Each structure stands twice: as structure tokens, then as C-alpha cells.
Amino acid sequence: MPVTSVSTDPESLTTTLIADFAAPVERLWEAYADPRQIERFWGPEGWPATFTRHDFAVGGRSHYYMTGPDGEQFHGLWEYVELEPHARVTVHDKFASSAGVEDPDMPALHMTLRFESTEGGSRLTTVTTFASIEALNEVLAMGAVEGAESSMGQLEGVLADLASFAAGRAAEAQILSDTQVRVSRVVRGTPEQVWQAHHDPELMKRWLLGPDGWTMPVCEIAQEVGDTYRNEWEDENGENRFGFAGELLASEPPFREVTTESMLGMEGEPNINEMTLIPVDDGTLLTVVVTYPNAEVRDIVLGTGMVDGMETSYARLEETVLG
């Protein structure tokens, strides 16, 4: 087990867990930055986590739930108050409802993760601070220490798996729930560059084309929350035009954007698209979480080859815009 020390200090209302890993600190950091990776180790064994939101930036939030052996779920949320790349993360750690709203009847925690390089790899020190001795004892009675030790054991396996998360892999989709799908890809370039490529109409017309042979004659950008956007495509003969439109719901450049999306001419409840950009060593981890009205719509859209089209566009983005 990578855990080398666990201690509780009732006077300072803290628990401290220290774990050592045979991996560079950059690799350890990336395991926490990437939602695909953190959900493979966060939580005790037998209680896999699913992160439906993961804004790894100051002011951002993460929403997740852990699913038990009998299907029961426990939800949590993090609010990021400090983030120093490869060195430190501080979050408010709260129990939550399925809607991602804090549960006021459960203890709220303050958690600091410190990342350090060591001679043999890296060290992670996790300090959790409680509001009262009652809160500390309640969380310990729930098996928090045992759960954290189990998580560190699973993290060791994630760190050894380089191939699954390497840059250069094509865009991949992961079903998060009956209505949610996450598409992920590492894109060469900084978050600022990738953000600009999604918000400059002339740049978008160069890469956001899907399969070869299509053009984008209409690209109207939403500039402010509440504004609408509209994108239209047609084939090289000027035929078979289709498009999407929607509203900008949230914008936190250059890390997060939330929009609605409806196909032009189609009725029904729109999709919700949440794009998150996280800096990693090989570029920017781009994730898009799509929330569909229901599982039927989700499956129909996935069956159209959506992810393959996104991959073609992202590869073109790297080749023609980011170089």
C-alpha cells in the first residue's frame, strides 16, 4: 500500500494522510486533474465514483457520486479555493444531494492536498480540517480513513496506466448516466488557445467541420451569458444544410462554458453541453459533458457517429489552427 502515515489530531480537528508513489509529481497531479482518472480511484474499493462535473480551477466545482454494491448512491461536491499546479489544491468538501446542492445536515470539510517530488517519485499529503470534534468523529465513524487508504491503493494502479490517458488518443465517449455522456480528448495547445479556437468565427470555420467535404457558412457566437448562437453546415455542393442553435448559460474563460443545443427545425427539449478545459503536460484536456432529455435521445445521437465527427474536427483543430 502506498499509504505511509495516517494520523488524527483532535486538538486541531484534523486528519492527515501521507502516501508515496513511484511516479513523477506531474503524473500524480494529472490523475486529480482528469475526471476520467480521478473517478477510477476516488472512494473506497467497491464504491466507484462518477464525476459529472470537474472544473479543476479556482472558483470551480466538482460534482460526483459513489455507487455502492447494492446500487445506493452518495453524492458530494468540491469548491476549489486554491490551486497551485503540481503543488497544492484546497477545496471545501461537502456532502450533497443528487442535484449537486450541499446537504446542510452533514458535516462540511476543508481539504488540502499537497503534492511533492521525492527521490523515488512523489508524495501526496492530504490534510482534512473539520468544523468541530463532533463532525470529525462523525466522519471517522463513517469509515473515512479506511476509504482514503483504499483510494490511495487504487490510485497507485491508475498512475501505472499510462496508455489509457496518453495524449494522441482519439476522442472517447463515456456514458455517465441515463442522460449524460462525457467526451474527452487531450488537444495540443494551451486552454487559452483552445478557448479562442471555440470563440473566433473565422477559426471555427476552419476546423469545426466534422467529416471532410463540409463547410460552415454560418457561425454566430454568443458573447455574453444569455446571448444565443447559431452554427450551420452544408456539403461542398451547397446542399444538405443543417445546423444547431442555443443559448449561452455560463461562461468562465478560458476553463468552462455551458450552452443549450437544439437542432434547427427540430422540436423538443434541448441538450445541455458543458465544455471544460484543463491544462495538462501535453496540452489541454478538453471534456464535453452532454446532458440529453432522456436515454433514448442519448442513444440516437451516439448512434449517428457523433464522437467520430468530433474526433475528426479536433484532429483538424490541431493541424490547421494550433499547428
N, C-alpha and C positions, 0 to 999 in steps of 0.2 A: 504493500500500500504506500502511496506517496505521502500520506499524512505523517508528519514527524512530530507534531505537537498540537495538543488541544487543551485550552485552559479556560476557566471561568473565574471572574473577579467580581464578587457580589458588591464590593465597595464602589467600584467604578461602573457597575452594571454592564459589564462587557463579557463577551466570549471571544477568544482568539484562536484561530486555526491556522497552522502553518503547514504547507505542502511543498515538496520539492519535486521537480520534473526534469527529465533528461531531454529537454527541448529548449531552444532559444526563447528568450523572453518575448520576442516578436511573434513567435508561433503561439505562445501561451495567450498573448493579448488578442490575437486574431480569433482564437477559439471563443472568447467572450464577445467579440465584436460581431461575429457572424451568426445570425439566428439559426442557420442550418446546423451549426456546430454546437451552440450552447444548448439546444434542445436535445442533443444526444447525451448530455451528461448532467444537466441541471435536475436536481431532485434525486431521491433515493432510487436504487435499482428496483425495477418493478413498477415505478411510477413515472413513466416517460412524460416529458414536458413538450408542450406545443406553444411556440411564441407566435401570436397573431399580430403583434406589433413589437418593433425593436428599433427605436430611434436612439442609436448609440452616440449621443451628443448632449452637451449641457442644455438643459431645458427640455430634453426629450423624455419619452416614456417607453417602457416596455410592458406589454400585457402578455401573460402566459397562463396556462393551466396545466396541471398534472393530473393524469388519469390513472386511477388505481386498478388493481386486478379485477374488480367487480364492476368497472365502468364508472365509479364515482369520480367526481372532479373537484379539485381545489384550485381556485384562481388567485393570482397575485399580480401586483403591478410595482414597477420601479419608476421613480422620478429621479433623473440624473441632475445632480447639483454640482459635480466636479468631475472633470475628465482631463487627464494629462496623458497623452499617448505613450504606451509602453511603460507607464509608471504608476498610475493611480486612477481609480474610479470610486466615486462616492455617490450613493443612492439612498433615497428614502424607500424602504422596502415595506410594502403594505399588503395585507390580505385584501381580497377584492371579491366583488360579485362577478357573475358571468359577463356582465356588461362592461367590466373594467373599472367599476366605481369602488372606491375604498369602503371596506367594511368597518364601520366605526366601533363595532363591538369586539374587534380583535386588535391585538397589540400592533402598533406601528414601530418599525425598527429603523435604525440608521446603520448602514453597512458600508464599510470602506475596504476596497481591495487594493493591495499594494503589490506591484509586480517588480521583481528584481532579477538581474542577471547574477548567476553564480558560476563557480568554476565548473560545475557539472551540468549546467543548463540554466534553470530559472527557479525562482521561489515565488509562491503566492501566499501572502498573509491576509487573512480575512478577519477584520475586527467588526463585530456586531455590537451596537450600543442600544440598550433598552431604556424606556422611559421610567421604569420602576422595577423594584425587586419582584413584584407580583407578575409583571409582564415577562421578566427574564425566566422566572420559574415556570410560567405557563408554557412558554415556547420550548423550554428544555424538556418539559414533560411530554410534549408532542413528538419528541424524538429528533429535534433539530440537529443536534450534534451527530447522531448516528446517520441522519440523512446527508449531512455535509460530508462526512467521511466516505459514504457510498458514492456521492457525486464526484469526489476527487479521484476515486478509483476508476470511474467511468471516463473522466477527463483524460486520464493517462492513455486510454485506448484511442480517444479522439485525436490527441496530439500525435500519435504514431501513424494515423491515417492521413497521409499527405495527398494521396491520389484523388480522394473524393472531393476535395475542395480546392484543387490546384487551379491557378489561372490558366486560361486556354481551353477550359471545358466549355462546351456549348451551354446555352441557356437550358435550365431544367425546371420542371414544374413539380411542386409537391402539394398534394391535397391536404389542407389543414382541417377542414370540417366539411359538412354537407354543403356549405355555401361559399367556402373560401379556398383559394388556390394561391400559392406563392411561387412566382417565377424569379429565379436568381441567376446572376452571371457576374463574373469579375470582368470589368471593362478597363482596358488600358486608358490612363488619364486620371486627372485629379477630380474630386467631386465638383469643383468649380467648372472645369471643362465639360464634364458630362451634363451638369445642370444647364450650362449655356447651350449645349447642343440640343437640349429639350425645349429651349425657350427662344431661340433665334429662328424665325421662319425660313430664312434662306438656308440655314444649316439643316433644319429638319427636312426640307425638300430634297436634300442630297442623300439622306440616309434612311429616313423613316418610310421605306417603300415596300417592305416585305419582299416577295419573290422578284426576280429580275423581270423587266418588261412593263413595270408600272411607273406612273408619275403621280405627283401630288400637286395638283393645280390650286387647291385651296388649303391654306394653313393660317388660321386665325388664332392668335394666342390670347389666353386670359391673363391679364397683367396683375389684377388685384382680386382678393377674395370677393366672391360674388359675381365676378365677370364670367362670361361664357366663352367657350372656344368652339372651333369647328374645323375639322380636317376632312378632306375629300381626296379620293384616288380614282384614277382611270387607267385603262391599259394604253399601250403605245399607239393604238389606233384611235384614241379618244373615246372609247366605248366602255361599257360595263362600270359606269361610275357608281361608287358607294362612299359612305363616309360615316363619321361619328361626331357627336356634339355633346357638350356637357357644361357643367359649372365648376369653377374653382372653389373648393370648400376650405382648404387650408394650404398655407404656403410658408415654409421656413427655409429659405435658400441658405446654403446650397445642399440641404440634407433631406428635406421631406416635402412632399406635395400630395394633396388629396383632391380628387376630382370625381364627379359623376361621369358616366359614359352611357350614351344611348345611340343605337344605330339609326341613321336618318331614315325616316319613313316607317319605323317600327314602333308600335305602342308597347306599353308595359313599364314596369319598374326598372330604373337604370341600375347598372353596375356601379360599384364604388371602387376606384383604383387608388391605392396608396403606394407611392413611389418613395423609396428610402435610398440614400446614397451614403455609404460608409467607407472612409479611406482604409485601405489595406496595403500591404507592402508591394503588391504587384499592380496596384491601380485603385479602382473603386468597385466595391461590391454594390451592384445595383439590384435591388429587390423590388418587385411589384406584387403587392397583395391585392387580389381582386375578390371582392365580395359580390356574389351573384344573388338574385332574388330567391333561388331555390336550387336544389341539386340537379334538377332536370336541365335547367338553363346552363348550369356549370358544365355538365357533361356534353351538351350540344356544342358549346363554344370550344371546349377542349378537343372535341372530335373534328373541328374544322381545320386542325393543323396550326392553331394559334401560336403555339410555342415554337414550332419550326419557323414560322414567319417572323417572330420576334428575334430568333437567333440570326436569321439572315440579315435583318436590319441592324442588329448590334454588331455583327461582323463588318457590315458596311460602314457603320459609325467609326469603328476603329481604323478602317482602311482609308476612308475618304475625308474624315473630319479630324480625327485625333492623330492620324499618321503613325 
